[in-house]
Every structure is written in C-alpha cells, then in structure tokens.
Amino acid sequence: MSPSKSTSKPFNAYKMTATLKNLYYKLSPTSSSFSVPTLKSNGEFTKAQTTDALFPTTDPATDGEECLHDCSSCSVKYPSKFTIDETEELFGHVKGWSTHLVVATGKTDWVRDVADEKGSIMEAVDKGTLKPANGKLMLSASNIPVPEHSDHSTSVLLLPAWKIIDKVTPANAPELISDYVNNAPTNTTPFTHDPVPSAESSAPSSIPTSESSSADPAPVTASTIPPTIASTSTLQSRPCPHKYLILMCSQKTRDARCGQSAPLLRKEFERHLRPLGLYRDLHDERPGGVGIYFISHVGGHKFSANIMVYRHSSAVERPKELNGHVNGIQETLEKLNVEDDKGKEVVLDVNKAQEEDGNGEAAQCIWLARVRPEDCENIIRYTVLQGKVLKPERQLRGGFDRCKQVASW
C-alpha cells in the first residue's frame, strides 16, 4: 500500500495510530473477498489437500513485511521449561466435527473428562440417551460466566449457528439437542449470504462431506426430530454478539502447558485488541469485537497452545465501502476527518455497522497450534481479522470454510 496523500500526516498501513488501525482492519479485504467459488450444486464439501486450498497464506508482497516478523514488543514469555512437539505433521489430522457446543461453567479447569463432571450440562449431553442427528458434536466446557439465575441454569454457545442458548439445565438437555443442535447448520452446511432462519423455526438439512460421511450423517427431517416442541421449552436463544471468537484450551488437568499458555496468550491478545477497540471481556456483550474464551481439552496438548478462531459470516463478506477497488481502503482513509473541532484524535467505532449484521453464522474456523505469545499480534492482524494463516506448515491443524465449501477432513 502506497503512502497516503493526506497533507495532515503521512500514512503507513503498519505504523498508523490505533484509530486508523481500527478502520484499516475493518475495511481490509478478507480471505474470501477476492474469490468466493461458485457453490457446488450437489452441496458437497471438498477435502483440502494443502493448507493453501483451505486458507490463504500471508504474502509480504500484498500483506507487508510485518507478516514475516513476530511481535517485537511482546514482553510475555512462556516458562523456560515449556516444550512443544515441533516434529509431527499437523495439517490434515484433525477429525471432522459437525457442531460445537461450548458450555458456560465460569471455570478455567475441569475434571479430566468434562463429561464426568457430576450434575453438569456436559454430563447430561454426553451421557444422555438423545444424540445429535446431524453429525459429531464437539463438546467443550468454558470459562464463560454462569448467568445468575435462581433456577441454577446456565448458557451454551452453539457453533457454527453463532447462537447463545440460555436457561439450559441437565434436565432440559434433551430439548437442547432436539430443538437446537439438530436444527442447526453444521460446519459442512453450504453457506450462502441469504438470511438464515433461526433454529426454532427451521430445520436445515445436514450435508455430508464428500470425504467423510461420518462427520455428517443423514439429513435431519421432521420424522427424525424427537417430538419435543420448542413452544413448551424454557430454553431461549439469542445471537452471539461478537464478530470473532478465539477459543483456547486452558485445561491444566490434561496438560500443564495448557494451563500455563492460555492466560499468557489471552494477556497478549488483549494488549493488541484494546487499541483497535475490539477487545471484549467476559461480561462485555457490545456488538462486534473479539470474544476470547478458555475451553476444555480439544486434543493435541503436545502441540500447545491450541487455539480455534471462529469468524462470523459478516467477516468474510467484502466491505461495501471498498466498492470493488483494492485501493478503496486508501481512498476512504484519505476522506476521513479523524480529529474533532479541538484537534483531538477521535477513536472511530468500527463496530457500529456490525449491529446490522443480523443473526449470521460462523463461516470459518481456523484451528492453530504451537502458538506462542510473539505470534499473537499477527494472528490478530491477519488470521482473526482477515482469515489468513502466517505459518501454515508449522501451526495450521485444520478447519473449514463454508463459503468455499472446503474442510480439512
């Protein structure tokens, strides 16, 4: 990107103020901005044989030399004895899953197998007789705060539906499965930009992958859904307010490195998100921003730290402000007045437009491993905000892109 012609101050895309960074990232083209493949008529997903076939790799020619360098200002370090397996191949070895249920527990560590936690939602879902009809369910406990209800219920986050379901108890776990999980889109449900009906009013079919039908078995139909009806249920759903989600394993009972790395990475992610106006703490439900949650074991603790980046459907649509021109970012910046009438810099709220994004769904999940604190700045800059991977040969474990109808399994 060439320097700005603005007369007030020179512009450098990677040395700009927090205000311009905020706008820059908001307007930056994302991984699917330039080429969203035509949806396959048969609805099947393709297995990505290479990392580039799944997510684009950063390129200094278009992304700047910063994509080649780890954070130089990072003061957070892992303990001296923190070791990571650097020899085993990562990509292509993640087993496919269809939906992801993240349970609010308010804790950062759990019993070794969270489904063994007595009286928990995890136990009720995993050991209940009613199983998901639309494929494998990934079940995670999380540090999402437990709502203060007199009925001792909690909330769950359902992905890729991007829904929060409230008032969940072990007793109504079967209704959670039948009314929400079974009716929800899966990671291999082809994504379109058309409005998606809510789980309560529609039952979209589950589409199996071309490589592994076990991830998504037969489509859900009215005859396969248990007779429980949502109108008699106490469960309530609402859209997850965030535009991006970062999930990190913090379960030290499975591996001490997870318990060590998660808080350090969160601290570093927070440091880079705050100047961008994108940081959201555990109780912050303003529209947009990045929600960061600790979750239970996801596999591969020897590759710690594992993080899963979910990106909302609105994050992979080409911003209207660009008007189809690569230089639209620069042109928009030049027209902006970022000072108030007293000459003070104004922090631009780039999340205001996100209130109009609607319900939406997760369009992508990028699963990384071997993440270190010095990686955090560029993971925010390129992976979270633009859907690109910096070190695919070392860090990319897998994921899916519903726009391109491709997954790593």
SVG drawing of the C-alpha trace seen along z (x, -y; Angstrom):
<svg xmlns="http://www.w3.org/2000/svg" viewBox="-46 -23 60 67">
<polyline fill="none" stroke="black" stroke-width="0.4" points="0.0,0.0 1.4,-3.3 1.8,-6.3 -1.2,-8.5 -1.5,-11.8 -3.1,-13.4 -1.5,-16.7 -2.1,-16.3 0.2,-13.4 1.9,-10.7 0.1,-7.3 1.8,-4.0 -0.5,-0.9 1.6,0.7 2.7,-2.3 -0.6,-4.1 -2.4,-5.3 -4.9,-3.0 -7.7,-4.9 -6.6,-4.3 -5.7,-0.7 -9.2,-0.2 -10.6,-1.4 -7.9,0.2 -8.8,3.7 -12.5,3.0 -12.1,2.2 -9.4,4.8 -10.4,7.4 -10.7,10.8 -9.7,14.3 -12.8,14.8 -13.1,11.2 -11.4,11.7 -12.6,15.2 -15.7,16.8 -16.1,20.0 -19.4,20.9 -21.3,23.1 -21.3,26.7 -24.8,27.8 -24.6,31.1 -23.8,29.3 -20.7,31.4 -17.6,30.2 -14.1,30.8 -11.2,32.0 -8.4,29.6 -5.2,31.4 -3.0,28.5 -3.1,25.6 -3.4,23.1 -6.5,24.9 -8.1,24.2 -6.9,20.8 -4.6,18.3 -1.1,17.8 0.1,14.3 2.3,12.8 4.7,9.9 4.0,8.6 0.4,7.9 0.3,8.0 3.5,6.1 6.8,7.3 5.2,7.4 3.7,10.7 7.3,12.1 8.1,10.9 6.9,11.9 5.9,9.2 9.0,7.3 7.3,5.5 6.0,8.7 7.1,8.9 5.1,12.1 7.2,15.3 6.4,19.0 8.2,20.6 11.8,21.8 10.8,25.4 7.7,25.0 8.3,27.5 6.3,28.1 6.4,31.0 7.9,29.5 8.4,32.6 4.9,34.1 2.9,33.0 -0.2,31.1 -2.3,30.4 -4.9,32.9 -5.0,34.9 -8.0,33.2 -11.1,35.4 -14.1,33.7 -16.9,32.4 -20.3,31.0 -21.4,28.7 -19.6,27.3 -21.3,26.8 -19.4,24.5 -20.9,24.7 -20.7,21.8 -19.2,23.0 -17.3,19.9 -14.2,22.1 -10.9,22.4 -10.1,26.0 -12.2,29.1 -12.1,32.8 -10.0,34.8 -13.0,35.7 -15.6,32.9 -18.4,35.3 -17.6,36.9 -18.4,33.7 -21.4,34.7 -24.5,32.8 -23.1,30.8 -24.5,30.0 -21.5,31.8 -22.5,35.0 -26.2,34.6 -25.3,34.0 -22.6,36.7 -24.3,39.4 -27.9,38.7 -29.8,41.1 -30.7,38.5 -27.7,38.0 -27.3,35.3 -28.9,36.4 -26.7,34.1 -23.2,35.4 -20.5,35.4 -20.9,32.8 -17.7,31.3 -18.4,30.7 -16.4,28.1 -16.6,26.7 -15.7,23.0 -15.0,20.1 -18.0,18.2 -19.7,16.8 -22.7,18.7 -25.7,16.4 -27.1,15.5 -30.4,17.4 -32.4,18.6 -33.0,21.8 -29.3,22.6 -29.4,22.9 -26.5,21.9 -25.9,20.9 -24.3,22.6 -22.8,21.2 -23.7,23.3 -21.4,23.1 -21.5,22.6 -25.0,21.4 -23.5,18.4 -26.3,18.8 -26.3,18.5 -28.9,20.6 -30.0,19.6 -31.7,21.4 -30.0,24.7 -30.2,27.4 -29.3,31.1 -33.0,31.8 -33.7,30.0 -30.5,31.2 -32.6,33.4 -34.6,30.4 -31.3,28.6 -30.3,31.4 -33.7,31.9 -34.7,28.2 -31.4,26.5 -28.5,28.8 -30.5,31.0 -32.0,28.0 -28.7,26.0 -26.4,25.6 -23.2,27.7 -19.7,27.0 -20.4,28.6 -23.7,27.0 -23.0,24.8 -23.0,21.2 -24.9,18.6 -25.3,14.9 -29.1,15.2 -30.8,14.7 -30.7,18.0 -33.9,18.9 -33.5,19.4 -33.1,22.9 -36.5,22.6 -38.4,22.0 -36.5,24.1 -34.7,27.4 -32.0,27.1 -30.7,30.4 -27.2,31.6 -24.9,32.1 -22.3,34.8 -18.8,34.2 -17.5,36.0 -14.6,37.5 -16.1,38.5 -19.8,39.1 -19.4,39.9 -19.0,36.3 -22.5,35.5 -24.8,38.5 -28.3,38.4 -30.1,35.1 -32.4,34.2 -36.1,34.4 -39.3,33.9 -39.6,37.6 -36.1,37.8 -36.7,35.0 -38.0,36.1 -41.5,34.8 -40.3,32.2 -41.5,28.8 -39.8,25.5 -43.0,23.8 -43.2,25.8 -39.5,25.4 -37.9,22.9 -34.9,22.6 -34.2,19.2 -31.8,18.3 -30.1,15.1 -27.3,14.3 -23.7,14.3 -22.8,10.6 -19.2,11.0 -17.9,10.9 -14.9,13.1 -14.2,15.8 -10.9,17.1 -11.2,20.4 -8.1,21.6 -7.6,24.8 -6.8,24.0 -7.3,27.4 -4.2,28.0 -5.6,31.3 -5.0,32.7 -1.7,30.9 0.1,28.3 1.2,26.4 -2.5,25.6 -3.0,24.1 0.2,22.1 -0.2,20.9 -3.9,19.8 -3.6,16.9 -0.4,15.7 -1.9,15.7 -5.1,14.0 -3.0,11.2 -1.1,10.7 -4.2,10.9 -5.9,8.3 -2.9,6.0 -3.3,5.9 -7.1,5.8 -7.6,2.9 -6.1,0.2 -8.3,1.5 -11.4,1.2 -12.1,4.9 -11.4,6.3 -14.4,7.7 -14.1,9.1 -16.2,12.0 -19.1,9.7 -19.0,7.4 -21.7,8.0 -21.4,5.0 -21.9,5.9 -18.8,6.9 -15.3,7.3 -13.5,10.4 -14.6,12.8 -11.8,14.8 -12.8,17.9 -10.9,20.7 -12.2,24.2 -11.6,27.8 -9.2,30.2 -9.6,30.3 -6.8,32.8 -3.1,32.5 -1.9,31.0 1.7,31.8 1.2,29.0 0.2,26.5 -1.0,23.9 -4.1,24.8 -6.5,22.0 -9.6,22.1 -10.6,19.0 -14.2,18.8 -15.1,16.0 -18.7,14.7 -20.2,14.7 -20.1,10.9 -16.3,11.1 -15.8,12.8 -18.0,10.5 -16.4,7.8 -17.0,4.5 -19.3,2.2 -17.0,-0.8 -14.4,0.7 -16.7,0.5 -14.8,3.3 -11.5,1.4 -8.4,2.6 -7.4,-1.0 -10.8,-1.7 -9.2,-1.4 -6.7,-4.2 -9.3,-6.4 -11.7,-6.0 -8.9,-6.9 -8.0,-10.0 -11.5,-11.3 -11.8,-10.8 -11.6,-13.6 -10.2,-11.8 -9.9,-14.9 -12.6,-16.7 -13.2,-20.5 -10.5,-20.8 -7.9,-19.0 -8.0,-15.9 -8.0,-12.4 -11.3,-10.7 -11.5,-7.0 -13.6,-5.5 -16.2,-2.9 -15.9,-0.4 -18.3,2.0 -21.4,-0.2 -22.0,1.3 -21.8,4.8 -25.1,4.2 -26.7,4.5 -25.1,7.9 -28.1,9.8 -28.0,13.3 -25.5,14.8 -23.4,17.9 -19.8,19.0 -18.4,19.1 -14.9,20.3 -13.0,22.0 -9.2,21.8 -7.5,24.2 -3.9,23.3 -1.4,25.0 2.1,24.3 1.1,20.7 3.4,18.5 2.9,15.0 5.0,13.4 2.6,14.8 -0.4,13.0 -0.1,9.6 0.0,11.1 -2.7,13.7 -5.0,10.8 -3.9,8.7 -4.1,11.4 -5.8,14.6 -8.6,13.2 -9.4,10.1 -8.5,11.3 -8.7,15.1 -5.1,15.7 -2.5,18.0 1.0,16.9 2.8,20.2 0.6,22.9 3.4,25.6 4.0,25.2 0.7,24.1 -2.3,24.9 -4.1,28.1 -7.3,27.8 -10.7,26.1 -13.4,25.3 -14.6,22.6 -18.3,22.8 -18.1,20.1 -15.6,22.1 -17.2,25.5 -13.9,26.9 -12.7,28.5 -9.5,30.2 -11.2,33.6"/>
</svg>
